Amino acid sequence: MLTGLEVAALIAAVVWSVLVTFLCVALVKLIRLINETTKVVSELGDRTGPLLDDVSTTVESTNAQLTETAEITANARSASEDVASMTALTRSVVTGPLVRIAAFSYGVRKVLGQRRALAILRSRRREGTRA
């Protein structure tokens, strides 16, 4: 028969073997996880190069388009300034003579109005002296 010490040693050996078995299973799973992680990182490294090339191409294309947009904006600004100067020139060319014509026509109307008024007064005076 087994003594108490032998039973305790047997239980400790069984517990120790179960613990070692669990640790071995956990270690195997950890090794698989590390291998999969290594594969993913390797694939990511392989895909990063072409991705960075695509990003670089996209940035270059965007810079070219921004340069073209800047040129278009500068041309639009120049055209706007040209239209503004043409408008100012047209205004000065057209409004100057129009103001003069308006002032002249006002003066002519005033003079003609005064002549009519004088003619009416003279005709009334003549009629008044005849009567």
Order of alpha helices (4+ residues) and beta strands (2+ residues): alpha
